[in-house]
């Protein structure tokens, strides 16, 4: 069945003006990371009418992803996350232009930010990569929304959106603020949690990351953070506060 853009955005058009929908159609969003946060951000961005989306990740779907990540199903274990997410997005938003990059963003091997990119969403884990990306976006004058730590949190109602220099209670935000100041970066829109991180249990056979027990996570915290990122992206692109 052939579905037009107007048909699939019929309900969105009840809340967004034609000129705002046009701004989304003409936008190119770069999204890095397709885990529990990024996969939900990607889907919400696509479903809300962004005309062009580039997704970046280099992970495969693992069994431990099943509790929280959109691409993770018993049938997709071992497949590349970009491949699975791309299938979903092309099915949900067939008129959207989608680009797929199978790569981790690292300071030594960064992903090029497209020339026509209008906004970047950062759902990656590595601090050095987040800082490198923030520097590049600042130099290019491209709006960036960055997600802070959502691991070991249980309460989605304690997730917030704001400038990182106005945050409190998040250890990752504290490190980011210090390092951003060193780089002369005065502002960064971010999604963060004011909930104090819980101490994870360490049952036998628990997944490890960097030699330590991996951060605990549940379905309803990273997903909400991803949806908050998508909202902030739409707000910026459409000028909803103007």
Secondary structure as GFF3:
##gff-version 3
##sequence-region A 1 242
A	DSSP	alpha_helix	5	8	.	.	.	ID=ss1
A	DSSP	three_ten_helix	12	14	.	.	.	ID=ss2
A	DSSP	alpha_helix	18	25	.	.	.	ID=ss3
A	DSSP	beta_strand	28	32	.	.	.	ID=ss4
A	DSSP	alpha_helix	38	47	.	.	.	ID=ss5
A	DSSP	beta_strand	52	57	.	.	.	ID=ss6
A	DSSP	three_ten_helix	63	65	.	.	.	ID=ss7
A	DSSP	three_ten_helix	74	76	.	.	.	ID=ss8
A	DSSP	alpha_helix	81	92	.	.	.	ID=ss9
A	DSSP	beta_strand	97	102	.	.	.	ID=ss10
A	DSSP	beta_strand	119	122	.	.	.	ID=ss11
A	DSSP	alpha_helix	127	140	.	.	.	ID=ss12
A	DSSP	beta_strand	143	147	.	.	.	ID=ss13
A	DSSP	three_ten_helix	156	158	.	.	.	ID=ss14
A	DSSP	beta_strand	159	163	.	.	.	ID=ss15
A	DSSP	three_ten_helix	164	166	.	.	.	ID=ss16
A	DSSP	alpha_helix	171	182	.	.	.	ID=ss17
A	DSSP	beta_strand	189	193	.	.	.	ID=ss18
A	DSSP	beta_strand	208	209	.	.	.	ID=ss19
A	DSSP	beta_strand	212	213	.	.	.	ID=ss20
A	DSSP	alpha_helix	219	238	.	.	.	ID=ss21
###
